[in-house]
Amino acid sequence: MVSSGMLWLMAAGGLSIPILGQDAASVAPIPSDPLEMVTGQIQAADTPASRQAVLELLERARNNYSLRTAGQAYDLKASFTVNSGGTTQYDGAWQMEDMFDPQQGLRWTANSGAAYTITEIATKGMFYTEGTPSYIPLRLHEARAALFGSIPAAAELDRASIRTSAATFQGAPVTCVLLSGSKSTAAVATGRRWEETEDCIDPQSGLLKVHSQVPGRYYAYDYSNAPQLAGHVFPRKAIVTEAGKTVSQISVDSLEGLPAVDSNLFIPTDEMKQRGRAVAMAGAQKVSRTVGTGPGLPGAAAHSVCVFGLVTASGQLVEAHSLQPSDPYSQAAVEAANQMDFSRPPPPGEIRAPAQQHFVFVIEKFAAQ
């Protein structure tokens, strides 16, 4: 059961929320990974000028994939292949399409053959859906997050800790930005902390190259022959890795500006109307907590495992799995996360909160014996 004092965060980038007090010196370093870029010196952005410079870099990267701000209708077609080894649902080939008109709204579709299909329409402030009667699967939610929502808006980072590190990705320099939910963490630790989100950006082009919400899970972007729309540069490909293994490969097959879009595409069907308001894909929540004892001697660093899953609109945790699967405490961490209560009471004055699903990252710390 999660503490009643737990805070919630529904931001695009999924900044961390420390739930229980944690001593940075007592927590073991994050595991190594081929896509972990922050291995060198780290600087805290602890002045107004340094923070502003980083926020501008993040906003520049964010603007590239914010296609809906271009004021132009478009049709984007993408495909992706999931190979999770059974840790999540619907492995195999997927197709996805986004059709947007600034006057009419958004219509997107996705399918994994006959196994799962969805059509969603967002128009005039209303959201409708039809298709497979279940939540939106983790890997589909993930593909949309990878393409449309990795970096939070600058306004959401006012209270965030910001640290930076220079690195090299595929032979080119990048600036890696580490974000966490409290400025109090800015001066501690020499490496990346478990709760920090990482964004590595080419400072010359402003393109996002690597995004990591938690250690052990990474998006890597390829802009070869990148599609463009009204000054926005979109990745051609993205891969998603967990514990060094590629679990999803995403390809943007086409991106075309449209002079006009058929208005009939934005009219909800009778099935959509009967279903009512569609479930929204919200951002990410992070929970950090001590759950039991682990390996080591008194005074040794706590042993950490991160569990990644999806919380449905009903508060159920689904498709949960460890991002450190070879760790001896991996299964215990998953079992502990599955015992948590993610149900969310409605905000004050509301009978029922809007239906949302979101990612959750549960950082389970096993205290040394």
KEDOVO-978021 format. One record per residue (C-alpha): residue in one letter; x, y negated, z negated. Coordinates in nm, 4 decimals. Layout:
BEGIN
MARTI   resn          u          v          w
MARTI      A          X          Y          Z
...
This chain:
BEGIN
MARTI   resn          u          v          w
MARTI      M     0.0000     0.0000     0.0000
MARTI      V     0.1477    -0.3348     0.1011
MARTI      S     0.1738    -0.5921    -0.1724
MARTI      S    -0.1255    -0.8233    -0.1894
MARTI      G     0.1205    -1.1102    -0.1656
MARTI      M     0.2368    -1.0035     0.1795
MARTI      L     0.2535    -1.2796     0.4393
MARTI      W     0.1534    -1.2416     0.8022
MARTI      L     0.3215    -1.3812     1.1140
MARTI      M     0.1576    -1.3829     1.4555
MARTI      A     0.4235    -1.5619     1.6581
MARTI      A     0.5362    -1.4502     2.0015
MARTI      G     0.8923    -1.3774     1.8969
MARTI      G     0.8027    -1.2011     1.5735
MARTI      L     1.0228    -1.3862     1.3248
MARTI      S     1.1008    -1.2027     1.0061
MARTI      I     0.9152    -1.2305     0.6788
MARTI      P     1.1062    -1.1254     0.3662
MARTI      I     0.8465    -0.9482     0.1519
MARTI      L     1.0585    -0.8450    -0.1410
MARTI      G     1.3672    -1.0213    -0.2694
MARTI      Q     1.6800    -0.8906    -0.1007
MARTI      D     2.0495    -0.9354    -0.1706
MARTI      A     2.2373    -0.9607     0.1591
MARTI      A     2.5538    -0.8188     0.0002
MARTI      S     2.3721    -0.5026    -0.1123
MARTI      V     2.2298    -0.4065     0.2281
MARTI      A     2.4354    -0.1975     0.4714
MARTI      P     2.5281    -0.3596     0.8066
MARTI      I     2.3105    -0.2967     1.1088
MARTI      P     2.4048     0.0023     1.3288
MARTI      S     2.6136    -0.0514     1.6417
MARTI      D     2.4368    -0.0529     1.9778
MARTI      P     2.5523    -0.1026     2.3398
MARTI      L     2.3220    -0.4061     2.3653
MARTI      E     2.4047    -0.5626     2.0295
MARTI      M     2.5788    -0.8816     2.1387
MARTI      V     2.6516    -1.0439     1.8027
MARTI      T     2.9836    -0.8946     1.6995
MARTI      G     3.1952    -1.2098     1.6659
MARTI      Q     3.1910    -1.5311     1.4677
MARTI      I     2.8526    -1.6769     1.3700
MARTI      Q     2.7715    -2.0428     1.3107
MARTI      A     2.4734    -2.1766     1.1186
MARTI      A     2.2690    -2.4451     1.2955
MARTI      D     2.2253    -2.6427     0.9751
MARTI      T     2.2160    -3.0026     1.0969
MARTI      P     1.9318    -3.1775     1.2825
MARTI      A     2.1503    -3.2166     1.5913
MARTI      S     2.2653    -2.8544     1.6027
MARTI      R     1.9145    -2.7220     1.5424
MARTI      Q     1.7734    -2.9438     1.8164
MARTI      A     2.0342    -2.8209     2.0657
MARTI      V     1.9420    -2.4584     1.9958
MARTI      L     1.5688    -2.5264     2.0112
MARTI      E     1.6153    -2.6928     2.3504
MARTI      L     1.8073    -2.3876     2.4765
MARTI      L     1.5316    -2.1552     2.3554
MARTI      E     1.2601    -2.3723     2.5101
MARTI      R     1.4442    -2.3796     2.8411
MARTI      A     1.4610    -1.9990     2.8441
MARTI      R     1.0978    -1.9715     2.7375
MARTI      N     0.9826    -2.2047     3.0132
MARTI      N     1.1216    -1.9769     3.2845
MARTI      Y     0.8650    -1.7040     3.2207
MARTI      S     0.5785    -1.9373     3.1213
MARTI      L     0.4191    -1.9005     3.4635
MARTI      R     0.0787    -2.0230     3.3491
MARTI      T     0.2207    -2.3698     3.2832
MARTI      A     0.3143    -2.4129     3.6495
MARTI      G    -0.0379    -2.5295     3.7371
MARTI      Q    -0.0475    -2.2895     4.0312
MARTI      A    -0.2490    -1.9763     4.1012
MARTI      Y    -0.0409    -1.6608     4.1351
MARTI      D    -0.0535    -1.2851     4.1726
MARTI      L     0.2136    -1.0823     3.9916
MARTI      K     0.2492    -0.7077     4.0453
MARTI      A     0.4715    -0.4956     3.8269
MARTI      S     0.5401    -0.1309     3.7590
MARTI      F     0.7112     0.0439     3.4742
MARTI      T     0.8130     0.3930     3.3748
MARTI      V     0.7990     0.5134     3.0154
MARTI      N     1.0281     0.7877     2.8881
MARTI      S     0.9880     0.7883     2.5108
MARTI      G     1.0346     1.1609     2.4656
MARTI      G     0.6953     1.1875     2.3012
MARTI      T     0.7526     0.9273     2.0288
MARTI      T     0.4784     0.7113     2.1852
MARTI      Q     0.1803     0.7797     2.4078
MARTI      Y     0.1434     0.7756     2.7866
MARTI      D     0.4921     0.8561     2.9114
MARTI      G     0.5230     0.8328     3.2876
MARTI      A     0.4490     0.5809     3.5617
MARTI      W     0.2408     0.2648     3.5081
MARTI      Q     0.1074    -0.0067     3.7359
MARTI      M     0.0169    -0.3570     3.6201
MARTI      E    -0.1140    -0.6713     3.7905
MARTI      D    -0.1692    -1.0270     3.6670
MARTI      M    -0.3845    -1.2670     3.8665
MARTI      F    -0.4083    -1.6222     3.7346
MARTI      D    -0.5880    -1.9367     3.8445
MARTI      P    -0.5533    -2.2539     3.6328
MARTI      Q    -0.9197    -2.3381     3.6951
MARTI      Q    -1.0690    -1.9926     3.6446
MARTI      G    -0.8444    -1.8064     3.4012
MARTI      L    -0.6544    -1.4775     3.3893
MARTI      R    -0.7429    -1.1317     3.5126
MARTI      W    -0.5030    -0.8467     3.4475
MARTI      T    -0.5186    -0.4746     3.5066
MARTI      A    -0.3022    -0.1782     3.4150
MARTI      N    -0.3168     0.1961     3.4515
MARTI      S    -0.1195     0.5091     3.3805
MARTI      G    -0.2782     0.7187     3.6507
MARTI      A    -0.6101     0.8542     3.5285
MARTI      A    -0.4870     0.8827     3.1693
MARTI      Y    -0.5363     0.5175     3.0759
MARTI      T    -0.6846     0.2206     3.2579
MARTI      I    -0.7809    -0.1315     3.1549
MARTI      T    -0.9125    -0.4499     3.3123
MARTI      E    -0.9214    -0.7679     3.1078
MARTI      I    -1.0611    -1.1104     3.1975
MARTI      A    -0.9904    -1.4313     3.0075
MARTI      T    -1.2083    -1.7132     3.1353
MARTI      K    -1.3672    -2.0270     2.9892
MARTI      G    -1.2475    -1.9424     2.6394
MARTI      M    -1.3974    -1.5908     2.6456
MARTI      F    -1.2167    -1.2577     2.6653
MARTI      Y    -1.3650    -0.9411     2.8159
MARTI      T    -1.2319    -0.5919     2.8761
MARTI      E    -1.3305    -0.2540     3.0164
MARTI      G    -1.1574     0.0780     3.0669
MARTI      T    -1.0212     0.3472     2.8367
MARTI      P    -1.2046     0.3007     2.5034
MARTI      S    -0.9109     0.2682     2.2673
MARTI      Y    -0.6429     0.0217     2.1641
MARTI      I    -0.3914    -0.1075     2.4187
MARTI      P    -0.1028     0.1448     2.4016
MARTI      L     0.2268     0.0396     2.2504
MARTI      R     0.4275     0.0654     2.5739
MARTI      L     0.1741    -0.1411     2.7700
MARTI      H     0.1691    -0.4038     2.4948
MARTI      E     0.5493    -0.3895     2.5053
MARTI      A     0.5722    -0.4414     2.8827
MARTI      R     0.3495    -0.7490     2.8634
MARTI      A     0.5483    -0.8850     2.5699
MARTI      A     0.8763    -0.8300     2.7559
MARTI      L     0.7564    -1.0251     3.0604
MARTI      F     0.5374    -1.2942     2.9079
MARTI      G     0.6171    -1.3524     2.5427
MARTI      S     0.9642    -1.2886     2.4033
MARTI      I     1.0572    -1.6301     2.2608
MARTI      P     0.8375    -1.8271     2.0172
MARTI      A     0.7553    -2.1902     2.0876
MARTI      A     0.9838    -2.4494     1.9270
MARTI      A     0.6982    -2.5715     1.7066
MARTI      E     0.6905    -2.2304     1.5362
MARTI      L     1.0573    -2.2513     1.4327
MARTI      D     1.0474    -2.5561     1.2050
MARTI      R     1.1197    -2.3534     0.8890
MARTI      A     1.3325    -2.0852     1.0538
MARTI      S     1.6924    -2.0012     0.9829
MARTI      I     1.8941    -2.0521     1.3028
MARTI      R     2.2401    -1.9104     1.3610
MARTI      T     2.4375    -1.8774     1.6853
MARTI      S     2.7192    -1.6675     1.8220
MARTI      A     2.9094    -1.6730     2.1519
MARTI      A     2.9175    -1.3419     2.3393
MARTI      T     2.9627    -1.1909     2.6849
MARTI      F     2.6946    -0.9959     2.8722
MARTI      Q     2.7744    -0.8255     3.2025
MARTI      G     3.0877    -1.0355     3.2360
MARTI      A     2.9192    -1.3732     3.1827
MARTI      P     2.9126    -1.5889     2.8673
MARTI      V     2.5902    -1.6065     2.6679
MARTI      T     2.4819    -1.7911     2.3574
MARTI      C     2.3084    -1.5604     2.1114
MARTI      V     2.0546    -1.7167     1.8774
MARTI      L     1.9651    -1.5412     1.5518
MARTI      L     1.6308    -1.6399     1.3979
MARTI      S     1.4724    -1.5446     1.0689
MARTI      G     1.1787    -1.6731     0.8707
MARTI      S     1.3552    -1.8777     0.6057
MARTI      K     1.6297    -2.1405     0.6215
MARTI      S     1.7693    -1.9981     0.2978
MARTI      T     1.9300    -1.7108     0.4924
MARTI      A     2.1389    -1.9375     0.7165
MARTI      A     2.4523    -1.9425     0.5018
MARTI      V     2.4751    -1.5731     0.4094
MARTI      A     2.6180    -1.2671     0.5850
MARTI      T     2.8793    -1.2567     0.8594
MARTI      G     2.6962    -1.0224     1.0977
MARTI      R     2.3405    -1.0042     1.2189
MARTI      R     2.0942    -0.9385     0.9385
MARTI      W     1.8299    -0.6683     0.9570
MARTI      E     1.5463    -0.9206     0.9610
MARTI      E     1.6896    -1.1490     1.2322
MARTI      T     1.5514    -1.1730     1.5851
MARTI      E     1.8206    -1.2122     1.8522
MARTI      D     1.7980    -1.3960     2.1866
MARTI      C     2.1029    -1.4112     2.4133
MARTI      I     2.0762    -1.6810     2.6812
MARTI      D     2.2990    -1.7880     2.9694
MARTI      P     2.3744    -2.1502     2.8699
MARTI      Q     2.4287    -2.2541     3.2333
MARTI      S     2.1139    -2.1144     3.3944
MARTI      G     1.8988    -2.1056     3.0809
MARTI      L     1.7939    -1.7465     3.1601
MARTI      L     1.7176    -1.5028     2.8797
MARTI      K     1.9474    -1.2019     2.9165
MARTI      V     1.8900    -0.9944     2.6007
MARTI      H     1.6098    -1.0065     2.3445
MARTI      S     1.5978    -0.8001     2.0267
MARTI      Q     1.3274    -0.8303     1.7643
MARTI      V     1.5084    -0.5927     1.5288
MARTI      P     1.8377    -0.4013     1.5323
MARTI      G     1.8000    -0.0824     1.7321
MARTI      R     1.5497    -0.2178     1.9879
MARTI      Y     1.6443    -0.4382     2.2848
MARTI      Y     1.5115    -0.5870     2.6095
MARTI      A     1.7770    -0.6460     2.8778
MARTI      Y     1.6878    -0.8597     3.1821
MARTI      D     1.8142    -0.8500     3.5417
MARTI      Y     1.7646    -1.1554     3.7661
MARTI      S     1.9073    -1.0132     4.0884
MARTI      N     1.6864    -1.1415     4.3730
MARTI      A     1.4713    -1.3021     4.1022
MARTI      P     1.1165    -1.4036     4.2011
MARTI      Q     1.0379    -1.7725     4.1516
MARTI      L     0.7238    -1.9822     4.1220
MARTI      A     0.7160    -2.3626     4.1082
MARTI      G     1.0590    -2.3834     3.9438
MARTI      H     1.0043    -2.0890     3.7100
MARTI      V     1.2597    -1.8070     3.7443
MARTI      F     1.1238    -1.4635     3.6530
MARTI      P     1.3266    -1.1469     3.5887
MARTI      R     1.3242    -0.8849     3.8623
MARTI      K     1.3783    -0.6027     3.6161
MARTI      A     1.3816    -0.5394     3.2431
MARTI      I     1.4776    -0.2336     3.0449
MARTI      V     1.3703    -0.1516     2.6915
MARTI      T     1.6076     0.0519     2.4770
MARTI      E     1.5700     0.2132     2.1367
MARTI      A     1.8730     0.3542     1.9545
MARTI      G     2.0744     0.3210     2.2763
MARTI      K     1.8221     0.5171     2.4876
MARTI      T     1.6215     0.3567     2.7678
MARTI      V     1.2531     0.4163     2.6869
MARTI      S     1.0935     0.1885     2.9477
MARTI      Q     1.2062     0.0456     3.2818
MARTI      I     1.0029    -0.2491     3.4087
MARTI      S     1.0123    -0.3805     3.7648
MARTI      V     0.8480    -0.6983     3.8948
MARTI      D     0.7495    -0.5821     4.2411
MARTI      S     0.6119    -0.9141     4.3671
MARTI      L     0.5211    -1.2658     4.2539
MARTI      E     0.3241    -1.4776     4.4976
MARTI      G     0.1659    -1.8182     4.4706
MARTI      L    -0.1953    -1.8195     4.5887
MARTI      P    -0.3779    -2.1068     4.7591
MARTI      A    -0.7077    -1.9784     4.6161
MARTI      V    -0.8428    -1.6902     4.4118
MARTI      D    -1.1784    -1.5198     4.4605
MARTI      S    -1.4017    -1.6472     4.1792
MARTI      N    -1.5856    -1.3131     4.1672
MARTI      L    -1.2770    -1.1588     4.0112
MARTI      F    -1.3383    -1.3642     3.6953
MARTI      I    -1.7014    -1.2639     3.6454
MARTI      P    -1.7293    -1.0061     3.3632
MARTI      T    -1.9135    -0.6830     3.4363
MARTI      D    -2.2093    -0.5597     3.2326
MARTI      E    -1.9810    -0.3125     3.0541
MARTI      M    -1.7493    -0.5962     2.9553
MARTI      K    -2.0386    -0.8009     2.8182
MARTI      Q    -2.1653    -0.5052     2.6166
MARTI      R    -1.8252    -0.4505     2.4613
MARTI      G    -1.8080    -0.8068     2.3366
MARTI      R    -1.4899    -1.0028     2.2765
MARTI      A    -1.1727    -0.8186     2.3792
MARTI      V    -0.9012    -0.7269     2.1296
MARTI      A    -0.6160    -0.9798     2.1508
MARTI      M    -0.2513    -0.8787     2.1704
MARTI      A    -0.0942    -1.0839     1.8938
MARTI      G     0.2721    -1.1220     1.8040
MARTI      A     0.4807    -0.9210     1.5599
MARTI      Q     0.4920    -0.8678     1.1864
MARTI      K     0.8030    -0.7705     0.9926
MARTI      V     0.8036    -0.6136     0.6505
MARTI      S     1.1176    -0.5536     0.4466
MARTI      R     1.0886    -0.3396     0.1343
MARTI      T     1.2690    -0.0912    -0.0879
MARTI      V     1.0979     0.2481    -0.0792
MARTI      G     1.3197     0.4913    -0.2700
MARTI      T     1.6697     0.6200    -0.3243
MARTI      G     1.9154     0.7064    -0.0547
MARTI      P     2.2745     0.8252    -0.0093
MARTI      G     2.5729     0.6712    -0.1802
MARTI      L     2.7035     0.5798    -0.5239
MARTI      P     2.5872     0.3223    -0.7792
MARTI      G     2.6704    -0.0235    -0.6480
MARTI      A     2.6864     0.0936    -0.2859
MARTI      A     2.4932    -0.0816    -0.0113
MARTI      A     2.1295     0.0073     0.0403
MARTI      H     2.0564     0.2356     0.3347
MARTI      S     1.8109     0.0857     0.5889
MARTI      V     1.5890     0.2351     0.8576
MARTI      C     1.3502     0.0362     1.0774
MARTI      V     1.0137     0.1870     1.1726
MARTI      F     0.8412     0.0428     1.4799
MARTI      G     0.4710     0.0852     1.5507
MARTI      L     0.1465    -0.0786     1.6529
MARTI      V    -0.1265    -0.1990     1.4162
MARTI      T    -0.4717    -0.1704     1.5751
MARTI      A    -0.7581    -0.4149     1.5251
MARTI      S    -0.8919    -0.1861     1.2508
MARTI      G    -0.5600    -0.2040     1.0627
MARTI      Q    -0.4459     0.1469     1.1563
MARTI      L    -0.0757     0.2102     1.2190
MARTI      V    -0.0271     0.4121     1.5394
MARTI      E     0.2645     0.5338     1.7523
MARTI      A     0.5022     0.4657     1.4613
MARTI      H     0.8559     0.5949     1.5012
MARTI      S     1.2058     0.5289     1.3725
MARTI      L     1.4528     0.3097     1.5585
MARTI      Q     1.7348     0.5047     1.3937
MARTI      P     1.6128     0.8596     1.4738
MARTI      S     1.9438     1.0295     1.3913
MARTI      D     1.9521     0.8787     1.0429
MARTI      P     1.8978     1.1394     0.7674
MARTI      Y     1.6286     0.9185     0.6126
MARTI      S     1.4473     0.8531     0.9402
MARTI      Q     1.1527     1.0855     0.8760
MARTI      A     1.1126     0.9642     0.5185
MARTI      A     1.0976     0.6065     0.6468
MARTI      V     0.8251     0.6914     0.8994
MARTI      E     0.6220     0.8778     0.6362
MARTI      A     0.6508     0.5813     0.3980
MARTI      A     0.5371     0.3375     0.6679
MARTI      N     0.2382     0.5582     0.7490
MARTI      Q     0.1231     0.5244     0.3873
MARTI      M     0.0997     0.1453     0.4103
MARTI      D    -0.2313    -0.0396     0.4277
MARTI      F    -0.2340    -0.2886     0.7151
MARTI      S    -0.5971    -0.3902     0.6873
MARTI      R    -0.6321    -0.7682     0.6865
MARTI      P    -0.9050    -0.9619     0.5067
MARTI      P    -1.0760    -1.2367     0.7094
MARTI      P    -0.9578    -1.5951     0.6589
MARTI      P    -1.1490    -1.7994     0.3981
MARTI      G    -1.4883    -1.9026     0.5298
MARTI      E    -1.4941    -1.6409     0.8067
MARTI      I    -1.7065    -1.3279     0.7932
MARTI      R    -1.4762    -1.1410     1.0269
MARTI      A    -1.1365    -1.2285     1.1711
MARTI      P    -1.0893    -1.2151     1.5506
MARTI      A    -0.9939    -0.8628     1.6623
MARTI      Q    -0.6179    -0.8386     1.7158
MARTI      Q    -0.3529    -0.5736     1.7523
MARTI      H     0.0147    -0.6388     1.6969
MARTI      F     0.3589    -0.4835     1.6660
MARTI      V     0.4946    -0.4095     1.3221
MARTI      F     0.8546    -0.3553     1.2169
MARTI      V     0.8912    -0.2014     0.8724
MARTI      I     1.2477    -0.2222     0.7445
MARTI      E     1.2662     0.0505     0.4804
MARTI      K     1.5582     0.0146     0.2380
MARTI      F     1.6636     0.3226     0.0413
MARTI      A     1.8517     0.2074    -0.2687
MARTI      A     2.1809     0.3840    -0.3390
MARTI      Q     2.1661     0.6645    -0.5964
